[in-house]
Amino acid sequence: MENAETNATNQQSQMDTDGAGLKDKLDPEVLQNIPVTISVEVGRAEFKIRDLVELAQGSVIQLDRAAGEPLDLLVNNTLVAKGEVVVIGERYGIKLTSVVPTADRLKNL
C-alpha cells in the first residue's frame, strides 16, 4: 500500500514539473494561429418556449440594455471589451471604448 502511495506522489510531482516546463516551452507563434470566435452582444432577453414559438417576421424583442449603452465584445464567450457600433463603408464595425485588463480576462478562461 505504501508503495502505491509513493508512486502516486511521484506521478503528481512529475505532472507538476511537466506543467511548469510546458509554460516555458510554449511557442508564442503557435498561440497566434489558434482560431477564436469573436462576437458582439447588443443585449439579451429571456423567453418561455411558448413565446419563442409565437415569434414571427416583424416581431420585436425587448433587450435588457438601453439604447446607447456600450456593446460587449466577446472572444469565445469571454468579455474582452466594450464598444460602440461604427459603419465602415457598407459594413458594421465596433470601436472599442474600454478593454478588460488582461489579468481579469485570464481569470475567466
Biopython code that builds the backbone (N, CA, C, O; Angstrom):
import numpy as np
from Bio.PDB.StructureBuilder import StructureBuilder

atoms = [
    (1, "MET", "N", (0.824, -1.187, 0.000)),
    (1, "MET", "CA", (0.000, 0.000, 0.000)),
    (1, "MET", "C", (0.870, 1.254, 0.000)),
    (1, "MET", "O", (0.592, 2.216, -0.716)),
    (2, "GLU", "N", (1.924, 1.230, 0.810)),
    (2, "GLU", "CA", (2.821, 2.379, 0.895)),
    (2, "GLU", "C", (3.488, 2.647, -0.451)),
    (2, "GLU", "O", (3.693, 3.802, -0.825)),
    (3, "ASN", "N", (3.823, 1.593, -1.171)),
    (3, "ASN", "CA", (4.448, 1.720, -2.486)),
    (3, "ASN", "C", (3.516, 2.423, -3.473)),
    (3, "ASN", "O", (3.963, 3.253, -4.265)),
    (4, "ALA", "N", (2.218, 2.094, -3.429)),
    (4, "ALA", "CA", (1.241, 2.730, -4.316)),
    (4, "ALA", "C", (1.133, 4.216, -4.012)),
    (4, "ALA", "O", (1.033, 5.028, -4.933)),
    (5, "GLU", "N", (1.150, 4.586, -2.730)),
    (5, "GLU", "CA", (1.081, 5.992, -2.349)),
    (5, "GLU", "C", (2.320, 6.746, -2.812)),
    (5, "GLU", "O", (2.227, 7.884, -3.272)),
    (6, "THR", "N", (3.482, 6.107, -2.688)),
    (6, "THR", "CA", (4.729, 6.723, -3.133)),
    (6, "THR", "C", (4.696, 6.945, -4.634)),
    (6, "THR", "O", (5.106, 8.004, -5.108)),
    (7, "ASN", "N", (4.214, 5.960, -5.395)),
    (7, "ASN", "CA", (4.112, 6.097, -6.853)),
    (7, "ASN", "C", (3.162, 7.227, -7.224)),
    (7, "ASN", "O", (3.454, 8.003, -8.133)),
    (8, "ALA", "N", (2.029, 7.333, -6.533)),
    (8, "ALA", "CA", (1.065, 8.400, -6.825)),
    (8, "ALA", "C", (1.682, 9.762, -6.549)),
    (8, "ALA", "O", (1.502, 10.696, -7.330)),
    (9, "THR", "N", (2.405, 9.881, -5.448)),
    (9, "THR", "CA", (3.064, 11.150, -5.113)),
    (9, "THR", "C", (4.114, 11.496, -6.159)),
    (9, "THR", "O", (4.214, 12.649, -6.578)),
    (10, "ASN", "N", (4.895, 10.513, -6.582)),
    (10, "ASN", "CA", (5.921, 10.750, -7.611)),
    (10, "ASN", "C", (5.285, 11.170, -8.931)),
    (10, "ASN", "O", (5.798, 12.056, -9.613)),
    (11, "GLN", "N", (4.157, 10.531, -9.298)),
    (11, "GLN", "CA", (3.481, 10.890, -10.542)),
    (11, "GLN", "C", (2.956, 12.318, -10.472)),
    (11, "GLN", "O", (3.063, 13.066, -11.444)),
    (12, "GLN", "N", (2.384, 12.705, -9.318)),
    (12, "GLN", "CA", (1.874, 14.064, -9.159)),
    (12, "GLN", "C", (3.012, 15.064, -9.261)),
    (12, "GLN", "O", (2.869, 16.100, -9.912)),
    (13, "SER", "N", (4.144, 14.767, -8.624)),
    (13, "SER", "CA", (5.307, 15.655, -8.697)),
    (13, "SER", "C", (5.775, 15.809, -10.127)),
    (13, "SER", "O", (6.120, 16.912, -10.551)),
    (14, "GLN", "N", (5.792, 14.715, -10.881)),
    (14, "GLN", "CA", (6.210, 14.753, -12.281)),
    (14, "GLN", "C", (5.234, 15.591, -13.104)),
    (14, "GLN", "O", (5.648, 16.359, -13.972)),
    (15, "MET", "N", (3.922, 15.439, -12.826)),
    (15, "MET", "CA", (2.920, 16.224, -13.558)),
    (15, "MET", "C", (3.097, 17.709, -13.256)),
    (15, "MET", "O", (3.005, 18.542, -14.157)),
    (16, "ASP", "N", (3.352, 18.045, -11.981)),
    (16, "ASP", "CA", (3.563, 19.440, -11.616)),
    (16, "ASP", "C", (4.774, 19.998, -12.331)),
    (16, "ASP", "O", (4.732, 21.118, -12.841)),
    (17, "THR", "N", (5.855, 19.235, -12.377)),
    (17, "THR", "CA", (7.081, 19.669, -13.041)),
    (17, "THR", "C", (6.852, 19.817, -14.536)),
    (17, "THR", "O", (7.276, 20.801, -15.142)),
    (18, "ASP", "N", (6.175, 18.831, -15.134)),
    (18, "ASP", "CA", (5.910, 18.892, -16.582)),
    (18, "ASP", "C", (5.049, 20.096, -16.924)),
    (18, "ASP", "O", (5.289, 20.758, -17.933)),
    (19, "GLY", "N", (4.041, 20.395, -16.095)),
    (19, "GLY", "CA", (3.173, 21.543, -16.341)),
    (19, "GLY", "C", (3.940, 22.842, -16.309)),
    (19, "GLY", "O", (3.718, 23.721, -17.142)),
    (20, "ALA", "N", (4.837, 22.972, -15.356)),
    (20, "ALA", "CA", (5.647, 24.188, -15.243)),
    (20, "ALA", "C", (6.575, 24.303, -16.440)),
    (20, "ALA", "O", (6.765, 25.393, -16.981)),
    (21, "GLY", "N", (7.155, 23.180, -16.856)),
    (21, "GLY", "CA", (8.058, 23.187, -18.003)),
    (21, "GLY", "C", (7.328, 23.498, -19.295)),
    (21, "GLY", "O", (7.903, 24.088, -20.210)),
    (22, "LEU", "N", (6.061, 23.104, -19.377)),
    (22, "LEU", "CA", (5.274, 23.345, -20.581)),
    (22, "LEU", "C", (5.121, 24.830, -20.841)),
    (22, "LEU", "O", (5.190, 25.267, -21.990)),
    (23, "LYS", "N", (4.913, 25.619, -19.783)),
    (23, "LYS", "CA", (4.784, 27.073, -19.948)),
    (23, "LYS", "C", (6.035, 27.660, -20.575)),
    (23, "LYS", "O", (5.962, 28.524, -21.449)),
    (24, "ASP", "N", (7.196, 27.175, -20.111)),
    (24, "ASP", "CA", (8.464, 27.704, -20.603)),
    (24, "ASP", "C", (8.709, 27.347, -22.062)),
    (24, "ASP", "O", (9.409, 28.072, -22.770)),
    (25, "LYS", "N", (8.135, 26.227, -22.520)),
    (25, "LYS", "CA", (8.388, 25.743, -23.874)),
    (25, "LYS", "C", (7.311, 26.171, -24.870)),
    (25, "LYS", "O", (7.429, 25.874, -26.058)),
    (26, "LEU", "N", (6.272, 26.857, -24.418)),
    (26, "LEU", "CA", (5.160, 27.225, -25.274)),
    (26, "LEU", "C", (5.598, 28.255, -26.314)),
    (26, "LEU", "O", (6.098, 29.324, -25.964)),
    (27, "ASP", "N", (5.411, 27.934, -27.568)),
    (27, "ASP", "CA", (5.819, 28.803, -28.670)),
    (27, "ASP", "C", (4.724, 29.837, -28.930)),
    (27, "ASP", "O", (3.604, 29.466, -29.281)),
    (28, "PRO", "N", (5.027, 31.132, -28.765)),
    (28, "PRO", "CA", (4.007, 32.174, -28.978)),
    (28, "PRO", "C", (3.408, 32.136, -30.382)),
    (28, "PRO", "O", (2.249, 32.505, -30.570)),
    (29, "GLU", "N", (4.176, 31.702, -31.353)),
    (29, "GLU", "CA", (3.668, 31.646, -32.725)),
    (29, "GLU", "C", (2.551, 30.618, -32.864)),
    (29, "GLU", "O", (1.628, 30.807, -33.657)),
    (30, "VAL", "N", (2.627, 29.541, -32.106)),
    (30, "VAL", "CA", (1.563, 28.531, -32.126)),
    (30, "VAL", "C", (0.274, 29.138, -31.580)),
    (30, "VAL", "O", (-0.801, 28.932, -32.144)),
    (31, "LEU", "N", (0.381, 29.885, -30.487)),
    (31, "LEU", "CA", (-0.800, 30.529, -29.904)),
    (31, "LEU", "C", (-1.443, 31.503, -30.880)),
    (31, "LEU", "O", (-2.669, 31.602, -30.940)),
    (32, "GLN", "N", (-0.641, 32.211, -31.632)),
    (32, "GLN", "CA", (-1.175, 33.217, -32.548)),
    (32, "GLN", "C", (-1.968, 32.608, -33.691)),
    (32, "GLN", "O", (-2.715, 33.322, -34.360)),
    (33, "ASN", "N", (-1.832, 31.323, -33.935)),
    (33, "ASN", "CA", (-2.543, 30.673, -35.025)),
    (33, "ASN", "C", (-3.778, 29.897, -34.573)),
    (33, "ASN", "O", (-4.407, 29.216, -35.384)),
    (34, "ILE", "N", (-4.132, 29.989, -33.294)),
    (34, "ILE", "CA", (-5.323, 29.303, -32.798)),
    (34, "ILE", "C", (-6.548, 30.157, -33.123)),
    (34, "ILE", "O", (-6.606, 31.327, -32.744)),
    (35, "PRO", "N", (-7.527, 29.578, -33.823)),
    (35, "PRO", "CA", (-8.720, 30.357, -34.174)),
    (35, "PRO", "C", (-9.609, 30.593, -32.947)),
    (35, "PRO", "O", (-9.726, 29.727, -32.080)),
    (36, "VAL", "N", (-10.221, 31.757, -32.886)),
    (36, "VAL", "CA", (-11.164, 32.101, -31.826)),
    (36, "VAL", "C", (-12.427, 32.664, -32.471)),
    (36, "VAL", "O", (-12.406, 33.097, -33.624)),
    (37, "THR", "N", (-13.510, 32.654, -31.729)),
    (37, "THR", "CA", (-14.767, 33.218, -32.211)),
    (37, "THR", "C", (-14.996, 34.549, -31.515)),
    (37, "THR", "O", (-15.019, 34.623, -30.286)),
    (38, "ILE", "N", (-15.164, 35.598, -32.305)),
    (38, "ILE", "CA", (-15.434, 36.927, -31.775)),
    (38, "ILE", "C", (-16.890, 37.259, -32.065)),
    (38, "ILE", "O", (-17.367, 37.092, -33.187)),
    (39, "SER", "N", (-17.587, 37.732, -31.038)),
    (39, "SER", "CA", (-18.980, 38.137, -31.231)),
    (39, "SER", "C", (-19.234, 39.442, -30.498)),
    (39, "SER", "O", (-18.543, 39.788, -29.540)),
    (40, "VAL", "N", (-20.246, 40.156, -30.975)),
    (40, "VAL", "CA", (-20.642, 41.413, -30.367)),
    (40, "VAL", "C", (-22.066, 41.230, -29.864)),
    (40, "VAL", "O", (-22.959, 40.838, -30.615)),
    (41, "GLU", "N", (-22.262, 41.520, -28.589)),
    (41, "GLU", "CA", (-23.578, 41.327, -27.987)),
    (41, "GLU", "C", (-24.254, 42.667, -27.759)),
    (41, "GLU", "O", (-23.731, 43.534, -27.058)),
    (42, "VAL", "N", (-25.427, 42.822, -28.364)),
    (42, "VAL", "CA", (-26.224, 44.042, -28.219)),
    (42, "VAL", "C", (-27.012, 43.989, -26.915)),
    (42, "VAL", "O", (-27.176, 45.009, -26.246)),
    (43, "GLY", "N", (-27.493, 42.821, -26.557)),
    (43, "GLY", "CA", (-28.276, 42.648, -25.340)),
    (43, "GLY", "C", (-28.828, 41.244, -25.267)),
    (43, "GLY", "O", (-28.592, 40.422, -26.153)),
    (44, "ARG", "N", (-29.565, 40.974, -24.205)),
    (44, "ARG", "CA", (-30.150, 39.643, -24.000)),
    (44, "ARG", "C", (-31.611, 39.766, -23.612)),
    (44, "ARG", "O", (-32.074, 40.815, -23.164)),
    (45, "ALA", "N", (-32.319, 38.671, -23.794)),
    (45, "ALA", "CA", (-33.713, 38.587, -23.368)),
    (45, "ALA", "C", (-34.002, 37.144, -22.978)),
    (45, "ALA", "O", (-33.410, 36.217, -23.531)),
    (46, "GLU", "N", (-34.908, 36.954, -22.029)),
    (46, "GLU", "CA", (-35.333, 35.608, -21.640)),
    (46, "GLU", "C", (-36.754, 35.396, -22.116)),
    (46, "GLU", "O", (-37.598, 36.288, -22.029)),
    (47, "PHE", "N", (-37.006, 34.185, -22.626)),
    (47, "PHE", "CA", (-38.310, 33.823, -23.161)),
    (47, "PHE", "C", (-38.744, 32.486, -22.616)),
    (47, "PHE", "O", (-37.921, 31.645, -22.253)),
    (48, "LYS", "N", (-40.028, 32.305, -22.564)),
    (48, "LYS", "CA", (-40.573, 30.963, -22.359)),
    (48, "LYS", "C", (-40.715, 30.361, -23.757)),
    (48, "LYS", "O", (-40.854, 31.084, -24.744)),
    (49, "ILE", "N", (-40.680, 29.067, -23.825)),
    (49, "ILE", "CA", (-40.751, 28.399, -25.134)),
    (49, "ILE", "C", (-42.024, 28.780, -25.867)),
    (49, "ILE", "O", (-41.999, 28.942, -27.087)),
    (50, "ARG", "N", (-43.145, 28.930, -25.155)),
    (50, "ARG", "CA", (-44.390, 29.293, -25.841)),
    (50, "ARG", "C", (-44.268, 30.654, -26.536)),
    (50, "ARG", "O", (-44.827, 30.855, -27.615)),
    (51, "ASP", "N", (-43.526, 31.598, -25.906)),
    (51, "ASP", "CA", (-43.317, 32.909, -26.525)),
    (51, "ASP", "C", (-42.375, 32.806, -27.716)),
    (51, "ASP", "O", (-42.550, 33.494, -28.722)),
    (52, "LEU", "N", (-41.387, 31.948, -27.591)),
    (52, "LEU", "CA", (-40.435, 31.746, -28.677)),
    (52, "LEU", "C", (-41.118, 31.170, -29.907)),
    (52, "LEU", "O", (-40.823, 31.573, -31.032)),
    (53, "VAL", "N", (-42.017, 30.241, -29.700)),
    (53, "VAL", "CA", (-42.743, 29.607, -30.811)),
    (53, "VAL", "C", (-43.631, 30.619, -31.524)),
    (53, "VAL", "O", (-43.874, 30.481, -32.723)),
    (54, "GLU", "N", (-44.119, 31.626, -30.818)),
    (54, "GLU", "CA", (-45.024, 32.608, -31.405)),
    (54, "GLU", "C", (-44.311, 33.707, -32.194)),
    (54, "GLU", "O", (-44.970, 34.520, -32.842)),
    (55, "LEU", "N", (-42.982, 33.744, -32.152)),
    (55, "LEU", "CA", (-42.250, 34.769, -32.906)),
    (55, "LEU", "C", (-42.502, 34.637, -34.400)),
    (55, "LEU", "O", (-42.572, 33.534, -34.941)),
    (56, "ALA", "N", (-42.635, 35.766, -35.042)),
    (56, "ALA", "CA", (-42.860, 35.787, -36.488)),
    (56, "ALA", "C", (-42.113, 36.985, -37.065)),
    (56, "ALA", "O", (-41.616, 37.845, -36.337)),
    (57, "GLN", "N", (-42.050, 37.013, -38.377)),
    (57, "GLN", "CA", (-41.400, 38.151, -39.028)),
    (57, "GLN", "C", (-42.085, 39.436, -38.567)),
    (57, "GLN", "O", (-43.312, 39.531, -38.572)),
    (58, "GLY", "N", (-41.282, 40.420, -38.170)),
    (58, "GLY", "CA", (-41.822, 41.686, -37.689)),
    (58, "GLY", "C", (-41.966, 41.750, -36.175)),
    (58, "GLY", "O", (-42.250, 42.816, -35.629)),
    (59, "SER", "N", (-41.773, 40.620, -35.483)),
    (59, "SER", "CA", (-41.838, 40.628, -34.019)),
    (59, "SER", "C", (-40.713, 41.498, -33.472)),
    (59, "SER", "O", (-39.637, 41.594, -34.062)),
    (60, "VAL", "N", (-40.983, 42.125, -32.339)),
    (60, "VAL", "CA", (-39.976, 42.958, -31.687)),
    (60, "VAL", "C", (-39.646, 42.327, -30.341)),
    (60, "VAL", "O", (-40.544, 41.967, -29.580)),
    (61, "ILE", "N", (-38.357, 42.194, -30.052)),
    (61, "ILE", "CA", (-37.905, 41.619, -28.790)),
    (61, "ILE", "C", (-37.220, 42.720, -27.998)),
    (61, "ILE", "O", (-36.276, 43.347, -28.481)),
    (62, "GLN", "N", (-37.689, 42.952, -26.796)),
    (62, "GLN", "CA", (-37.079, 43.963, -25.941)),
    (62, "GLN", "C", (-35.855, 43.357, -25.262)),
    (62, "GLN", "O", (-35.942, 42.304, -24.629)),
    (63, "LEU", "N", (-34.713, 44.030, -25.400)),
    (63, "LEU", "CA", (-33.465, 43.562, -24.811)),
    (63, "LEU", "C", (-33.240, 44.204, -23.451)),
    (63, "LEU", "O", (-33.931, 45.151, -23.075)),
    (64, "ASP", "N", (-32.270, 43.681, -22.723)),
    (64, "ASP", "CA", (-32.009, 44.149, -21.360)),
    (64, "ASP", "C", (-31.108, 45.387, -21.296)),
    (64, "ASP", "O", (-30.655, 45.753, -20.211)),
    (65, "ARG", "N", (-30.844, 46.028, -22.415)),
    (65, "ARG", "CA", (-29.991, 47.222, -22.427)),
    (65, "ARG", "C", (-30.740, 48.404, -23.007)),
    (65, "ARG", "O", (-31.629, 48.265, -23.846)),
    (66, "ALA", "N", (-30.347, 49.568, -22.530)),
    (66, "ALA", "CA", (-30.923, 50.794, -23.065)),
    (66, "ALA", "C", (-30.177, 51.185, -24.329)),
    (66, "ALA", "O", (-29.013, 50.829, -24.513)),
    (67, "ALA", "N", (-30.854, 51.918, -25.193)),
    (67, "ALA", "CA", (-30.222, 52.429, -26.410)),
    (67, "ALA", "C", (-29.041, 53.305, -26.005)),
    (67, "ALA", "O", (-29.143, 54.100, -25.070)),
    (68, "GLY", "N", (-27.939, 53.161, -26.700)),
    (68, "GLY", "CA", (-26.767, 53.976, -26.429)),
    (68, "GLY", "C", (-25.774, 53.343, -25.455)),
    (68, "GLY", "O", (-24.647, 53.821, -25.333)),
    (69, "GLU", "N", (-26.176, 52.269, -24.755)),
    (69, "GLU", "CA", (-25.233, 51.583, -23.864)),
    (69, "GLU", "C", (-24.162, 50.896, -24.704)),
    (69, "GLU", "O", (-24.423, 50.504, -25.841)),
    (70, "PRO", "N", (-22.960, 50.748, -24.152)),
    (70, "PRO", "CA", (-21.897, 50.064, -24.904)),
    (70, "PRO", "C", (-22.254, 48.605, -25.180)),
    (70, "PRO", "O", (-22.957, 47.961, -24.401)),
    (71, "LEU", "N", (-21.758, 48.107, -26.292)),
    (71, "LEU", "CA", (-21.931, 46.708, -26.666)),
    (71, "LEU", "C", (-20.789, 45.900, -26.066)),
    (71, "LEU", "O", (-19.718, 46.447, -25.801)),
    (72, "ASP", "N", (-21.002, 44.603, -25.848)),
    (72, "ASP", "CA", (-19.958, 43.727, -25.335)),
    (72, "ASP", "C", (-19.247, 43.031, -26.484)),
    (72, "ASP", "O", (-19.894, 42.490, -27.381)),
    (73, "LEU", "N", (-17.920, 43.045, -26.461)),
    (73, "LEU", "CA", (-17.111, 42.280, -27.405)),
    (73, "LEU", "C", (-16.657, 41.026, -26.669)),
    (73, "LEU", "O", (-15.938, 41.108, -25.673)),
    (74, "LEU", "N", (-17.081, 39.869, -27.163)),
    (74, "LEU", "CA", (-16.780, 38.592, -26.530)),
    (74, "LEU", "C", (-15.844, 37.784, -27.416)),
    (74, "LEU", "O", (-16.014, 37.738, -28.634)),
    (75, "VAL", "N", (-14.860, 37.151, -26.799)),
    (75, "VAL", "CA", (-13.977, 36.214, -27.508)),
    (75, "VAL", "C", (-14.180, 34.866, -26.834)),
    (75, "VAL", "O", (-13.893, 34.699, -25.648)),
    (76, "ASN", "N", (-14.679, 33.907, -27.608)),
    (76, "ASN", "CA", (-15.040, 32.588, -27.068)),
    (76, "ASN", "C", (-15.890, 32.736, -25.799)),
    (76, "ASN", "O", (-15.644, 32.081, -24.786)),
    (77, "ASN", "N", (-16.886, 33.607, -25.884)),
    (77, "ASN", "CA", (-17.858, 33.868, -24.806)),
    (77, "ASN", "C", (-17.246, 34.490, -23.553)),
    (77, "ASN", "O", (-17.859, 34.444, -22.487)),
    (78, "THR", "N", (-16.058, 35.067, -23.659)),
    (78, "THR", "CA", (-15.426, 35.776, -22.547)),
    (78, "THR", "C", (-15.386, 37.254, -22.880)),
    (78, "THR", "O", (-14.900, 37.639, -23.943)),
    (79, "LEU", "N", (-15.896, 38.093, -21.974)),
    (79, "LEU", "CA", (-15.904, 39.534, -22.201)),
    (79, "LEU", "C", (-14.471, 40.053, -22.297)),
    (79, "LEU", "O", (-13.656, 39.834, -21.401)),
    (80, "VAL", "N", (-14.180, 40.742, -23.394)),
    (80, "VAL", "CA", (-12.837, 41.272, -23.631)),
    (80, "VAL", "C", (-12.859, 42.799, -23.653)),
    (80, "VAL", "O", (-11.912, 43.445, -23.206)),
    (81, "ALA", "N", (-13.949, 43.374, -24.178)),
    (81, "ALA", "CA", (-14.001, 44.827, -24.304)),
    (81, "ALA", "C", (-15.448, 45.274, -24.455)),
    (81, "ALA", "O", (-16.357, 44.464, -24.640)),
    (82, "LYS", "N", (-15.633, 46.591, -24.369)),
    (82, "LYS", "CA", (-16.932, 47.214, -24.639)),
    (82, "LYS", "C", (-16.697, 48.262, -25.720)),
    (82, "LYS", "O", (-15.603, 48.814, -25.834)),
    (83, "GLY", "N", (-17.729, 48.528, -26.508)),
    (83, "GLY", "CA", (-17.550, 49.488, -27.576)),
    (83, "GLY", "C", (-18.862, 49.972, -28.151)),
    (83, "GLY", "O", (-19.943, 49.680, -27.640)),
    (84, "GLU", "N", (-18.732, 50.724, -29.237)),
    (84, "GLU", "CA", (-19.910, 51.280, -29.913)),
    (84, "GLU", "C", (-19.860, 50.925, -31.390)),
    (84, "GLU", "O", (-18.791, 50.727, -31.967)),
    (85, "VAL", "N", (-21.033, 50.852, -31.981)),
    (85, "VAL", "CA", (-21.146, 50.490, -33.395)),
    (85, "VAL", "C", (-20.652, 51.635, -34.269)),
    (85, "VAL", "O", (-20.962, 52.800, -34.024)),
    (86, "VAL", "N", (-19.882, 51.286, -35.287)),
    (86, "VAL", "CA", (-19.472, 52.234, -36.315)),
    (86, "VAL", "C", (-19.759, 51.606, -37.675)),
    (86, "VAL", "O", (-19.843, 50.384, -37.804)),
    (87, "VAL", "N", (-19.906, 52.448, -38.675)),
    (87, "VAL", "CA", (-20.109, 51.959, -40.035)),
    (87, "VAL", "C", (-18.830, 52.219, -40.813)),
    (87, "VAL", "O", (-18.324, 53.342, -40.841)),
    (88, "ILE", "N", (-18.311, 51.171, -41.445)),
    (88, "ILE", "CA", (-17.086, 51.253, -42.241)),
    (88, "ILE", "C", (-17.477, 50.855, -43.659)),
    (88, "ILE", "O", (-17.685, 49.677, -43.949)),
    (89, "GLY", "N", (-17.574, 51.847, -44.538)),
    (89, "GLY", "CA", (-18.079, 51.547, -45.883)),
    (89, "GLY", "C", (-19.517, 51.097, -45.773)),
    (89, "GLY", "O", (-20.373, 51.848, -45.303)),
    (90, "GLU", "N", (-19.789, 49.881, -46.201)),
    (90, "GLU", "CA", (-21.140, 49.331, -46.108)),
    (90, "GLU", "C", (-21.223, 48.224, -45.061)),
    (90, "GLU", "O", (-22.156, 47.421, -45.076)),
    (91, "ARG", "N", (-20.262, 48.181, -44.165)),
    (91, "ARG", "CA", (-20.236, 47.142, -43.130)),
    (91, "ARG", "C", (-20.235, 47.785, -41.745)),
    (91, "ARG", "O", (-19.871, 48.948, -41.571)),
    (92, "TYR", "N", (-20.662, 46.976, -40.760)),
    (92, "TYR", "CA", (-20.621, 47.408, -39.376)),
    (92, "TYR", "C", (-19.275, 47.047, -38.768)),
    (92, "TYR", "O", (-18.625, 46.088, -39.184)),
    (93, "GLY", "N", (-18.872, 47.826, -37.784)),
    (93, "GLY", "CA", (-17.677, 47.533, -37.001)),
    (93, "GLY", "C", (-17.956, 47.926, -35.566)),
    (93, "GLY", "O", (-19.051, 48.383, -35.239)),
    (94, "ILE", "N", (-16.966, 47.746, -34.716)),
    (94, "ILE", "CA", (-17.100, 48.157, -33.321)),
    (94, "ILE", "C", (-15.852, 48.936, -32.929)),
    (94, "ILE", "O", (-14.726, 48.473, -33.116)),
    (95, "LYS", "N", (-16.072, 50.124, -32.384)),
    (95, "LYS", "CA", (-14.982, 50.959, -31.888)),
    (95, "LYS", "C", (-14.887, 50.697, -30.393)),
    (95, "LYS", "O", (-15.845, 50.934, -29.658)),
    (96, "LEU", "N", (-13.731, 50.206, -29.935)),
    (96, "LEU", "CA", (-13.571, 49.841, -28.536)),
    (96, "LEU", "C", (-13.462, 51.097, -27.670)),
    (96, "LEU", "O", (-12.663, 51.994, -27.940)),
    (97, "THR", "N", (-14.283, 51.132, -26.632)),
    (97, "THR", "CA", (-14.260, 52.264, -25.707)),
    (97, "THR", "C", (-13.603, 51.895, -24.382)),
    (97, "THR", "O", (-13.135, 52.771, -23.655)),
    (98, "SER", "N", (-13.567, 50.597, -24.067)),
    (98, "SER", "CA", (-12.844, 50.123, -22.884)),
    (98, "SER", "C", (-12.475, 48.665, -23.104)),
    (98, "SER", "O", (-13.207, 47.910, -23.743)),
    (99, "VAL", "N", (-11.323, 48.286, -22.559)),
    (99, "VAL", "CA", (-10.823, 46.919, -22.701)),
    (99, "VAL", "C", (-10.630, 46.344, -21.304)),
    (99, "VAL", "O", (-10.084, 47.003, -20.419)),
    (100, "VAL", "N", (-11.089, 45.098, -21.116)),
    (100, "VAL", "CA", (-10.923, 44.416, -19.833)),
    (100, "VAL", "C", (-9.430, 44.120, -19.654)),
    (100, "VAL", "O", (-8.792, 43.620, -20.581)),
    (101, "PRO", "N", (-8.860, 44.419, -18.480)),
    (101, "PRO", "CA", (-7.433, 44.136, -18.262)),
    (101, "PRO", "C", (-7.106, 42.661, -18.496)),
    (101, "PRO", "O", (-7.920, 41.784, -18.206)),
    (102, "THR", "N", (-5.928, 42.399, -19.014)),
    (102, "THR", "CA", (-5.509, 41.039, -19.363)),
    (102, "THR", "C", (-5.639, 40.092, -18.171)),
    (102, "THR", "O", (-6.123, 38.972, -18.332)),
    (103, "ALA", "N", (-5.226, 40.509, -17.007)),
    (103, "ALA", "CA", (-5.292, 39.630, -15.829)),
    (103, "ALA", "C", (-6.734, 39.200, -15.547)),
    (103, "ALA", "O", (-6.976, 38.045, -15.198)),
    (104, "ASP", "N", (-7.685, 40.113, -15.695)),
    (104, "ASP", "CA", (-9.096, 39.778, -15.470)),
    (104, "ASP", "C", (-9.615, 38.832, -16.542)),
    (104, "ASP", "O", (-10.401, 37.930, -16.251)),
    (105, "ARG", "N", (-9.177, 39.033, -17.783)),
    (105, "ARG", "CA", (-9.610, 38.133, -18.862)),
    (105, "ARG", "C", (-9.110, 36.723, -18.631)),
    (105, "ARG", "O", (-9.845, 35.762, -18.858)),
    (106, "LEU", "N", (-7.874, 36.581, -18.184)),
    (106, "LEU", "CA", (-7.292, 35.251, -17.960)),
    (106, "LEU", "C", (-7.987, 34.519, -16.827)),
    (106, "LEU", "O", (-8.067, 33.291, -16.854)),
    (107, "LYS", "N", (-8.493, 35.237, -15.828)),
    (107, "LYS", "CA", (-9.222, 34.616, -14.723)),
    (107, "LYS", "C", (-10.489, 33.941, -15.222)),
    (107, "LYS", "O", (-10.917, 32.938, -14.652)),
    (108, "ASN", "N", (-11.100, 34.477, -16.282)),
    (108, "ASN", "CA", (-12.378, 33.975, -16.780)),
    (108, "ASN", "C", (-12.242, 32.865, -17.804)),
    (108, "ASN", "O", (-13.254, 32.374, -18.305)),
    (109, "LEU", "N", (-11.038, 32.458, -18.129)),
    (109, "LEU", "CA", (-10.861, 31.386, -19.116)),
    (109, "LEU", "C", (-11.206, 30.045, -18.550)),
    (109, "LEU", "O", (-11.112, 29.037, -19.250)),
]
sb = StructureBuilder()
sb.init_structure("model")
sb.init_model(0)
sb.init_chain("A")
sb.init_seg("    ")
for serial, (resi, resn, name, xyz) in enumerate(atoms, 1):
    if name == "N":
        sb.init_residue(resn, " ", resi, " ")
    sb.init_atom(name, np.array(xyz, "f"), 0.0, 1.0, " ", f" {name:<3s}", serial, name[0])
structure = sb.get_structure()
